[in-house]
Amino acid sequence: MDHGDLYLDGDVKAEVTPWISSKHNMGMAFNRSTWQDIQHCSEFFCNYDDYNWDWSLQHISQGCLKHKLYAMVMKGPRVFHIGECGVHHKKANCESTAVISKVQQAM
């Protein structure tokens, strides 16, 4: 598959799917009413025993919000994760140059 095709006009380039914290936690936006719904669940969000905001959001989507969260996901992403090191990734070489090059080639 030529990933460059994901950025050309034509076919359907997005899908709507249930929001999953491990898949949809970068480049998020939501409207005011969704924000207000999240605020109403602040007790559940802030007291959920985790260290990742996306897990807390998943928790309230499953148990507090009136309607589960959905994501409109672009087939050709507009946001890329280029970090090689951090909380979840422990590498000796944290250089992001190779990852950035791969993203540039995909576009």
Backbone as JSON, one array per atom type, in Angstrom:
{
  "sequence": "MDHGDLYLDGDVKAEVTPWISSKHNMGMAFNRSTWQDIQHCSEFFCNYDDYNWDWSLQHISQGCLKHKLYAMVMKGPRVFHIGECGVHHKKANCESTAVISKVQQAM",
  "N": [[0.84, -1.18, 0.0], [0.6, 2.16, -0.88], [1.41, 4.67, 1.15], [1.32, 7.36, 0.63], [-0.95, 7.74, -0.89], [-2.94, 8.06, 0.96], [-3.19, 10.71, 1.43], [-4.2, 11.96, -0.76], [-6.84, 13.5, -2.69], [-10.19, 12.22, -3.05], [-11.23, 9.08, -2.47], [-13.05, 7.86, 0.46], [-11.79, 9.18, 3.4], [-11.91, 9.04, 6.11], [-13.13, 7.59, 9.17], [-15.74, 6.75, 11.47], [-15.62, 5.68, 14.73], [-15.88, 3.78, 17.79], [-14.33, 5.43, 20.56], [-11.12, 4.61, 21.61], [-8.76, 4.4, 24.08], [-6.03, 3.65, 23.69], [-5.71, 3.91, 20.98], [-6.67, 6.36, 20.05], [-5.54, 8.73, 21.15], [-4.09, 10.98, 20.41], [-3.86, 14.24, 19.06], [-6.46, 15.28, 19.56], [-9.77, 16.72, 19.47], [-12.69, 18.33, 20.66], [-16.14, 19.36, 21.01], [-17.84, 22.04, 22.82], [-20.07, 21.01, 24.26], [-19.4, 18.33, 24.62], [-17.12, 18.68, 26.21], [-18.36, 19.77, 28.48], [-19.89, 17.58, 29.27], [-17.81, 15.85, 29.98], [-16.73, 17.3, 32.11], [-18.8, 17.02, 33.96], [-18.32, 14.51, 34.8], [-16.11, 14.7, 36.34], [-15.33, 13.85, 38.91], [-15.16, 11.05, 38.65], [-13.23, 10.96, 36.64], [-10.95, 12.27, 37.76], [-10.39, 10.74, 40.02], [-9.86, 8.21, 39.18], [-7.78, 5.4, 39.29], [-5.01, 5.72, 37.9], [-2.29, 6.63, 35.66], [-2.44, 7.9, 33.29], [-4.06, 10.21, 31.28], [-5.66, 9.46, 29.14], [-6.56, 6.91, 29.79], [-8.19, 7.51, 31.93], [-10.14, 8.99, 30.6], [-11.17, 6.99, 28.97], [-12.26, 5.39, 30.96], [-14.37, 7.03, 32.01], [-15.88, 7.24, 29.73], [-16.86, 4.7, 29.42], [-18.34, 4.34, 31.76], [-19.54, 6.63, 32.96], [-20.33, 8.8, 31.3], [-23.26, 9.78, 29.45], [-23.43, 9.0, 26.84], [-21.25, 6.95, 25.02], [-17.91, 7.82, 24.02], [-16.96, 8.72, 20.7], [-14.75, 8.53, 17.89], [-13.68, 10.42, 15.1], [-11.71, 9.3, 12.75], [-8.96, 10.02, 10.82], [-7.84, 8.59, 7.81], [-5.38, 9.15, 6.69], [-3.19, 10.22, 8.84], [-2.99, 13.32, 10.7], [-1.47, 13.98, 12.79], [1.48, 12.87, 14.28], [3.31, 10.49, 16.2], [6.45, 10.95, 17.29], [8.31, 10.52, 19.23], [10.85, 8.63, 20.71], [11.58, 7.8, 23.18], [10.61, 7.7, 26.63], [8.07, 7.45, 29.14], [6.91, 4.95, 28.47], [8.7, 3.79, 26.75], [11.87, 2.6, 26.77], [14.87, 3.16, 25.58], [18.25, 2.85, 24.42], [19.14, 4.54, 22.43], [17.77, 7.51, 21.75], [17.23, 9.04, 19.57], [15.29, 10.8, 17.23], [15.43, 11.08, 14.5], [15.29, 9.04, 12.47], [12.63, 8.21, 12.71], [11.27, 10.57, 12.09], [12.06, 10.88, 9.43], [10.79, 8.64, 8.31], [8.09, 9.38, 8.64], [8.02, 11.64, 6.99], [8.47, 10.45, 4.49], [6.13, 8.97, 4.22], [4.29, 10.92, 3.79]],
  "CA": [[0.0, 0.0, 0.0], [1.33, 3.42, -0.94], [0.85, 5.54, 2.18], [1.1, 8.68, 0.05], [-2.33, 7.78, -1.37], [-3.82, 8.45, 2.05], [-3.25, 12.16, 1.49], [-4.75, 12.47, -2.01], [-8.3, 13.66, -2.71], [-10.89, 11.12, -3.7], [-11.98, 8.12, -1.66], [-13.34, 8.17, 1.86], [-10.53, 9.3, 4.12], [-12.17, 9.07, 7.55], [-14.13, 6.65, 9.69], [-16.23, 7.02, 12.82], [-15.44, 4.44, 15.47], [-15.82, 4.02, 19.24], [-13.05, 5.95, 21.02], [-10.31, 3.66, 22.38], [-7.66, 5.21, 24.61], [-4.73, 3.29, 23.13], [-5.67, 4.2, 19.54], [-7.18, 7.68, 19.68], [-5.14, 9.68, 22.19], [-3.25, 12.06, 19.89], [-4.51, 15.18, 18.15], [-7.9, 15.27, 19.84], [-10.56, 17.95, 19.6], [-14.11, 18.07, 20.9], [-16.91, 20.59, 21.14], [-18.14, 22.51, 24.18], [-21.01, 20.13, 24.97], [-18.64, 17.15, 25.05], [-16.3, 19.12, 27.34], [-19.24, 19.9, 29.64], [-20.2, 16.21, 29.7], [-16.61, 15.34, 30.66], [-16.66, 18.01, 33.39], [-19.78, 16.43, 34.88], [-17.74, 13.25, 35.27], [-14.77, 15.03, 36.86], [-15.03, 13.02, 40.08], [-14.73, 9.75, 38.13], [-12.0, 11.18, 35.88], [-9.82, 12.66, 38.63], [-10.12, 9.74, 41.05], [-9.55, 6.91, 38.59], [-6.43, 5.03, 39.71], [-4.13, 5.51, 36.76], [-1.34, 7.72, 35.46], [-2.62, 8.37, 31.92], [-5.34, 10.9, 31.09], [-6.49, 8.75, 28.16], [-7.22, 5.82, 30.49], [-9.28, 8.13, 32.7], [-11.2, 9.33, 29.65], [-11.79, 5.71, 28.6], [-13.04, 4.98, 32.13], [-15.64, 7.75, 32.1], [-16.66, 6.94, 28.53], [-17.52, 3.41, 29.64], [-19.17, 4.22, 32.94], [-20.15, 7.84, 33.51], [-20.98, 9.6, 30.26], [-24.54, 9.26, 28.96], [-23.14, 8.37, 25.55], [-19.83, 6.64, 24.87], [-17.19, 8.69, 23.09], [-16.62, 8.22, 19.37], [-13.68, 9.28, 17.24], [-13.61, 10.47, 13.65], [-10.3, 9.01, 12.54], [-8.51, 10.25, 9.46], [-7.03, 7.48, 7.28], [-4.04, 9.74, 6.6], [-3.13, 11.01, 10.08], [-2.47, 14.69, 10.7], [-0.6, 14.06, 13.97], [2.35, 11.69, 14.34], [4.11, 10.32, 17.42], [7.84, 10.77, 16.85], [9.18, 10.29, 20.38], [11.38, 7.27, 20.82], [11.82, 7.49, 24.57], [9.66, 8.28, 27.56], [7.56, 6.57, 30.19], [6.61, 3.61, 27.98], [9.76, 3.29, 25.87], [13.22, 2.78, 27.32], [15.85, 2.77, 24.58], [19.56, 3.47, 24.58], [19.23, 5.6, 21.43], [16.49, 8.23, 21.73], [17.23, 9.93, 18.4], [14.03, 10.72, 16.49], [15.67, 11.38, 13.09], [14.78, 7.96, 11.62], [11.17, 8.24, 12.77], [10.84, 11.76, 11.34], [12.26, 10.55, 8.02], [9.73, 7.71, 7.92], [6.86, 10.17, 8.53], [8.14, 12.48, 5.8], [8.31, 9.58, 3.32], [4.73, 8.57, 4.14], [3.51, 12.05, 3.31]],
  "C": [[0.89, 1.24, 0.0], [0.7, 4.39, 0.04], [0.62, 6.95, 1.68], [-0.32, 8.84, -0.46], [-3.3, 8.22, -0.29], [-4.04, 9.95, 2.1], [-3.79, 12.78, 0.2], [-6.26, 12.6, -1.91], [-8.93, 12.44, -3.35], [-11.7, 10.29, -2.73], [-12.23, 8.63, -0.24], [-12.04, 8.13, 2.65], [-10.71, 9.33, 5.63], [-13.17, 7.99, 7.91], [-14.53, 7.09, 11.09], [-16.24, 5.69, 13.56], [-15.5, 4.74, 16.97], [-14.41, 4.45, 19.66], [-12.37, 4.93, 21.91], [-9.03, 4.37, 22.8], [-6.32, 4.9, 23.95], [-4.59, 3.63, 21.65], [-5.93, 5.67, 19.21], [-6.76, 8.77, 20.64], [-4.19, 10.77, 21.7], [-4.08, 12.95, 18.96], [-6.01, 15.26, 18.33], [-8.5, 16.67, 19.83], [-11.99, 17.53, 19.88], [-14.82, 19.38, 21.13], [-17.23, 20.89, 22.61], [-19.06, 21.55, 24.93], [-20.32, 18.84, 25.42], [-17.76, 17.5, 26.24], [-17.16, 19.23, 28.6], [-19.65, 18.53, 30.17], [-19.02, 15.61, 30.47], [-16.48, 16.0, 32.03], [-17.63, 17.43, 34.41], [-19.3, 15.1, 35.45], [-16.38, 13.47, 35.93], [-14.38, 14.17, 38.06], [-14.51, 11.65, 39.64], [-13.39, 9.87, 37.4], [-10.8, 11.38, 36.81], [-9.45, 11.59, 39.65], [-9.87, 8.34, 40.49], [-8.08, 6.61, 38.84], [-5.56, 4.7, 38.49], [-3.14, 6.65, 36.67], [-1.41, 8.26, 34.04], [-4.0, 8.98, 31.76], [-6.24, 10.13, 30.14], [-7.19, 7.54, 28.8], [-8.39, 6.34, 31.32], [-10.45, 8.48, 31.79], [-11.93, 8.07, 29.19], [-12.71, 5.24, 29.73], [-14.37, 5.71, 32.19], [-16.51, 7.52, 30.87], [-17.46, 5.65, 28.72], [-18.52, 3.42, 30.78], [-19.88, 5.45, 33.44], [-20.91, 8.65, 32.46], [-22.28, 8.96, 29.8], [-24.36, 8.51, 27.65], [-21.64, 8.12, 25.47], [-19.21, 7.59, 23.85], [-16.91, 7.96, 21.78], [-15.52, 9.09, 18.8], [-13.91, 9.28, 15.74], [-12.11, 10.4, 13.34], [-9.96, 9.2, 11.07], [-7.62, 9.09, 9.02], [-5.57, 7.92, 7.1], [-3.87, 10.66, 7.79], [-2.54, 12.39, 9.87], [-1.53, 14.92, 11.87], [0.19, 12.75, 14.03], [3.11, 11.68, 15.66], [5.54, 10.03, 16.97], [8.8, 10.52, 18.0], [9.6, 8.84, 20.48], [11.61, 6.86, 22.27], [10.79, 8.19, 25.45], [9.24, 7.24, 28.57], [7.43, 5.13, 29.7], [7.74, 2.98, 27.16], [11.12, 3.62, 26.47], [14.22, 2.25, 26.3], [17.17, 3.46, 24.87], [19.7, 4.66, 23.64], [17.87, 6.27, 21.31], [16.39, 9.2, 20.56], [15.96, 9.72, 17.57], [14.21, 10.9, 14.98], [15.09, 10.31, 12.17], [13.26, 7.96, 11.58], [10.63, 9.42, 11.97], [10.98, 11.5, 9.85], [11.17, 9.62, 7.5], [8.39, 8.44, 7.75], [6.9, 11.02, 7.26], [7.96, 11.66, 4.53], [6.86, 9.17, 3.13], [3.86, 9.68, 3.56], [3.87, 12.36, 1.88]]
}
